[in-house]
Structure formats: structure tokens, C-alpha cells
């Protein structure tokens, strides 16, 4: 059996030796979040990494997240401990798909959710996160907007935006598994609770929510809410920090199906091995990186709204 304490000490020593910073997405395993220098959503982590003096970024997340870090920090080495950690939603739209859709809509701006590949970002006008999607869409000087790849986030944005919106028919398999009946059951079992969910959830699930927000928004909401029990409608990894920051509150996962297998691939052993060998380096060629960074930079100027 592996000595977990010894493994953690080894990782900490390797991080220091490599002049590295360890980042963990909110959906990672508890032990990975515990070890990380920073935890958060994908874009906030990439921005923090760019601001860090560290020369090496160890991104415990999925592939598009490491790409975003590489886009914003081209002079740094970006390591993804598990190269097989992908994002099914990001894979649902290819550059070829987007080119065809743009040809159908000449002049219509494309808003790309950050959950996309670097090449898809490079073909888009502006990126968005779940935290600033509404404001990003509304910031565009166009009556029509085409949004990719998540139909659920796009539908959620369309409820608030005055733009004429169309979107790609992609989705997050994890959030899609949360059904309306799951939420109704959780509410019945916890009548005193409030229900908060991610906008990647199905529209009929979002309808039941007391609050809809990004993962970073959920941390803020949980701290501010007077509710002592909160039903959570997003990937289970978020429970680690919610419980840590709010020991006086109870958090109930809306469904046991809310687990992303890709987010759970990365273990501390993978982090240690990647740092030892300096392997699984993620790079983005300048021909893709420069226009992708332009789309990200445009988004970064738009403030979050939830």
C-alpha cells in the first residue's frame, strides 16, 4: 500500500524543485484538491497560473483546461497529469463543424464556451464561462448570436438575453444525467433545503432551482445563504470545498449520477509521475494560440454576473 503522506511530501518537493504550481479544478478528487496550490474553475485557474511566477503549471483537470493555460501562458510548461482526461462536451464540436455553421451564418458572431478545444476557440469571436455567459452575449454588437457547444447553457442564456440566439446541440453528459425527478425526490426528502444547480443542467431541472450559477458562484451562494441544507446540482467534486468552507451546513448531492469519470481520472500518483518525468506537456501552436487568446482576452474584459 502506498504511503499517502510520503506521496504528498514527494509531490510538494517536486513542485518546489520544478518551480511549479499545482492547480485543481473544482471537480477533481478530494485528495487532489487538498494538495493543490489553487482550486477553482478552469478559466480562473488559467488566469492565476499566468499571473504566477512559477515556470511550470500542473493542471489537474481535463485537456481543454490545460490548453487554456497554455494559451494564456505560452512561455510556461503546462503539464496535464492524465492526457486521457478529456471533455465529452468539448469533443462534440470540431473545427470542421464550426466552419460549416459559420458559413450558414455569415457575419453572426460565435460565442464559444470555454469547454471547447483551442482550435474551436481560435475560430470563434469571443469565449464565455458559465459565470459571464449572459453578459458576454449581451456585450456583442449584433442582434444574432451563435453559441457553442452546450445547448443547455445556451438555452439558459436565451432566457435572459434579448439577442436572437441559435446554438450547437452539444451537452455535458454528467449534468445531462440529472433528471427532474431526481430533484423532486431530493426536495421531498429535504423539505427545508434550497436547490442550486449549474446552467449546464437540463432546462426542466433549471426550472426547479432556487439559484442557478457557476461552480465559483455556488461557493459564494453557499456562504451567503441562510439555508442550512443545500441540494447541489453539479459534479460531486464540488462538495469537498463546500463542506470545508461551510461546516455548519449540510450539502446533498441531487443525484449519485453527478460524477464525471474524466475529472476523476487524475490521482496523486499521476501528478508525481508527471512531475518526475516532466511528461504530458500540453502545447498550442501559435497559429491556433494567437486567435484563441484573442477570443479569451475579449471575454476576460467582460465581468461575471453570477
C-alpha positions in Angstrom: 0.0 0.0 0.0 1.2 3.5 -0.9 2.1 5.8 2.0 -0.2 8.8 1.2 1.7 11.1 3.5 5.0 10.2 1.8 3.5 10.7 -1.6 2.2 14.1 -0.7 5.7 15.1 0.6 7.2 13.9 -2.6 4.8 15.9 -4.7 5.5 19.0 -2.6 9.2 18.5 -3.0 8.9 18.0 -6.8 6.8 21.1 -7.2 9.5 23.2 -5.4 12.3 21.5 -7.5 10.5 22.2 -10.8 9.4 25.7 -9.8 5.8 24.5 -10.4 2.3 25.4 -9.3 -0.4 22.8 -8.9 -3.9 23.7 -10.0 -7.0 21.7 -9.3 -10.4 22.1 -10.9 -13.4 22.1 -8.5 -14.5 18.6 -9.8 -11.2 16.8 -9.0 -10.8 14.1 -6.4 -10.7 15.4 -2.8 -7.1 14.5 -2.3 -6.1 16.4 -5.4 -8.0 19.5 -4.3 -6.4 19.2 -0.9 -2.9 19.1 -2.3 -3.4 21.9 -4.9 -1.9 25.4 -4.5 -5.1 26.7 -6.1 -8.6 25.3 -6.7 -11.2 26.9 -8.9 -13.0 26.9 -12.2 -10.9 26.4 -15.4 -10.5 29.9 -16.6 -9.8 31.4 -13.2 -7.1 28.8 -12.7 -5.5 29.6 -16.1 -5.5 33.3 -15.3 -4.0 32.7 -11.9 -1.3 30.5 -13.5 -0.5 33.2 -16.0 0.0 35.7 -13.1 2.1 33.2 -11.1 5.9 33.4 -11.2 6.0 29.6 -11.4 7.6 28.3 -14.6 5.6 25.0 -14.7 1.8 24.7 -14.4 0.5 21.3 -13.3 -3.2 21.4 -14.3 -5.3 18.8 -12.6 -8.4 18.9 -14.9 -9.2 18.0 -18.4 -7.5 18.6 -21.7 -9.2 21.9 -22.8 -8.3 23.4 -19.4 -4.6 22.7 -19.9 -4.9 24.2 -23.4 -6.4 27.4 -22.0 -3.4 27.6 -19.6 -1.0 27.1 -22.5 -2.8 29.8 -24.5 -2.5 32.3 -21.7 1.0 31.3 -20.6 3.0 30.4 -23.8 6.3 30.8 -22.1 5.5 28.3 -19.3 5.4 24.5 -19.3 1.9 23.2 -18.9 1.5 19.6 -17.7 -1.7 17.6 -17.7 -1.1 14.6 -15.4 -3.5 12.4 -17.3 -3.5 13.0 -21.1 -6.6 10.8 -21.4 -8.6 13.2 -19.3 -10.8 14.7 -22.0 -14.2 16.5 -22.1 -17.0 14.8 -24.0 -18.8 18.2 -24.4 -15.7 19.8 -25.9 -15.4 16.8 -28.3 -19.0 17.3 -29.5 -17.9 20.1 -31.8 -15.0 20.0 -34.2 -13.3 22.9 -36.1 -14.9 21.5 -39.3 -18.3 21.6 -37.6 -17.9 25.2 -36.6 -16.6 26.2 -40.1 -19.8 24.8 -41.6 -22.0 26.6 -39.1 -20.3 29.9 -39.7 -20.8 29.5 -43.5 -24.5 29.2 -42.8 -24.5 32.4 -40.7 -22.1 34.9 -42.3 -21.4 37.8 -40.0 -23.0 36.3 -37.0 -20.6 36.3 -34.0 -19.7 33.0 -32.4 -19.6 32.7 -28.7 -17.6 29.7 -27.6 -18.0 28.3 -24.1 -14.5 27.7 -22.6 -15.3 24.0 -22.7 -14.0 23.8 -26.2 -10.8 22.9 -27.9 -8.1 25.5 -28.6 -8.8 25.2 -32.3 -12.5 25.8 -31.9 -11.8 28.8 -29.7 -9.5 30.2 -32.5 -12.4 30.1 -34.9 -14.7 31.9 -32.5 -15.3 35.6 -31.9 -15.3 35.5 -28.1 -15.3 32.9 -25.3 -17.6 32.8 -22.3 -17.8 30.9 -19.0 -20.9 29.8 -17.2 -20.3 32.8 -14.9 -20.3 35.5 -17.5 -22.2 33.9 -20.5 -25.2 36.3 -20.3 -23.0 39.4 -20.2 -20.8 38.1 -23.0 -23.7 37.5 -25.3 -25.3 40.9 -24.4 -21.9 42.7 -25.0 -21.9 41.8 -28.7 -22.9 44.4 -31.3 -25.2 42.1 -33.2 -28.8 41.1 -32.9 -28.0 37.5 -33.7 -25.6 35.2 -31.8 -24.5 31.7 -32.4 -23.3 29.9 -29.2 -21.4 26.6 -28.9 -21.3 23.9 -27.8 -23.7 23.5 -24.9 -27.4 23.6 -25.7 -28.4 23.8 -22.0 -26.2 26.8 -21.2 -27.3 28.4 -24.4 -30.9 27.9 -23.6 -30.3 29.4 -20.1 -28.7 32.4 -21.6 -31.5 32.9 -24.1 -34.0 33.3 -21.2 -32.2 36.5 -20.1 -30.7 37.8 -23.3 -32.5 40.0 -25.8 -30.4 38.6 -28.6 -31.7 36.2 -31.3 -29.8 33.1 -30.4 -29.0 29.8 -32.1 -26.8 27.1 -30.8 -25.0 23.8 -31.3 -26.6 20.7 -30.0 -23.9 19.6 -27.5 -24.2 18.9 -23.8 -22.3 17.8 -20.7 -23.1 14.1 -20.1 -22.7 14.5 -16.4 -25.1 17.4 -16.0 -27.4 15.8 -18.5 -27.8 12.8 -16.2 -29.5 14.9 -13.6 -33.3 14.4 -14.1 -36.2 16.5 -12.9 -37.5 13.5 -10.9 -34.1 13.3 -9.1 -34.5 16.9 -7.9 -38.1 16.4 -6.9 -37.1 13.4 -4.8 -34.3 15.3 -3.2 -36.6 18.2 -2.3 -39.2 15.8 -0.9 -36.5 14.2 1.3 -35.1 17.5 2.4 -38.1 19.9 2.5 -36.1 22.6 4.3 -33.5 22.7 1.6 -32.8 25.1 -1.3 -31.7 23.7 -4.6 -28.8 25.3 -6.5 -27.7 24.0 -10.0 -25.3 24.6 -12.8 -26.7 26.1 -16.1 -25.3 23.0 -17.9 -28.3 21.2 -16.4 -31.4 20.4 -18.5 -33.9 23.3 -18.8 -36.6 21.3 -16.8 -34.1 20.9 -14.0 -33.1 24.6 -14.1 -36.8 25.5 -13.7 -36.7 23.8 -10.2 -33.7 25.7 -9.0 -33.7 28.4 -6.3 -30.5 29.6 -7.7 -28.5 28.9 -11.0 -24.8 29.6 -11.1 -21.3 28.5 -12.0 -19.2 26.5 -9.6 -17.5 29.6 -8.3 -20.9 31.1 -7.8 -22.0 28.1 -5.8 -19.2 28.7 -3.2 -20.4 32.3 -2.9 -24.0 31.4 -2.7 -23.4 28.7 0.0 -21.5 31.2 2.2 -24.3 33.8 1.9 -27.4 31.6 2.1 -29.3 31.4 5.3 -30.3 27.8 4.3 -28.8 25.1 6.5 -29.4 22.4 3.8 -28.5 22.9 0.2 -29.2 20.4 -2.6 -26.4 20.6 -5.2 -26.9 20.1 -8.9 -23.4 19.8 -10.3 -20.5 17.4 -10.3 -19.8 15.8 -6.9 -16.3 17.1 -6.6 -17.6 20.5 -5.6 -18.8 19.0 -2.2 -15.2 18.9 -0.9 -14.8 22.7 -0.7 -18.4 23.4 0.0 -18.3 21.3 3.2 -14.9 22.6 4.1 -15.9 26.3 3.9 -19.4 25.7 5.4 -19.0 23.2 8.3 -22.3 24.3 9.8 -24.3 23.5 6.7 -25.4 20.2 5.0 -24.9 19.6 1.3 -26.9 17.0 -0.5 -26.0 15.8 -4.0 -29.1 15.9 -6.1 -28.2 12.6 -7.8 -25.4 10.0 -7.4 -25.1 10.1 -11.2 -23.4 13.5 -10.9 -19.9 12.2 -11.3 -17.6 13.0 -14.2 -15.3 10.0 -14.9 -12.8 12.2 -16.8 -12.5 14.6 -13.8 -11.8 11.6 -11.5 -9.0 10.1 -13.6 -6.3 12.2 -12.0 -4.7 10.7 -8.9 -1.8 12.0 -6.8 0.3 9.2 -8.3 -0.2 10.7 -11.7 0.8 14.1 -10.5 4.0 12.7 -9.0 4.9 10.7 -12.1 4.3 13.6 -14.5 6.5 15.9 -12.4 9.3 13.3 -12.1 9.4 12.8 -15.9 8.2 16.3 -16.9 5.8 14.4 -19.3 2.3 15.1 -20.7 3.2 18.6 -21.7 0.3 20.4 -23.5 1.2 22.9 -26.2 -0.8 25.1 -28.6 0.8 26.2 -31.9 0.9 29.9 -32.4 -1.4 29.7 -35.4 -4.1 28.5 -33.1 -2.9 30.1 -29.9 -3.0 33.7 -31.1 -6.6 33.8 -32.3 -7.7 31.6 -29.4 -6.1 34.1 -27.0 -7.9 36.9 -28.7 -11.2 35.3 -28.1 -10.3 34.6 -24.5 -9.0 38.2 -24.0 -12.2 39.6 -25.3 -14.1 37.5 -22.7 -11.8 38.4 -19.8 -12.9 42.1 -20.3 -16.5 41.1 -19.6 -17.3 40.9 -15.8 -19.0 37.9 -14.2 -22.6 38.3 -13.3 -23.4 35.3 -11.1 
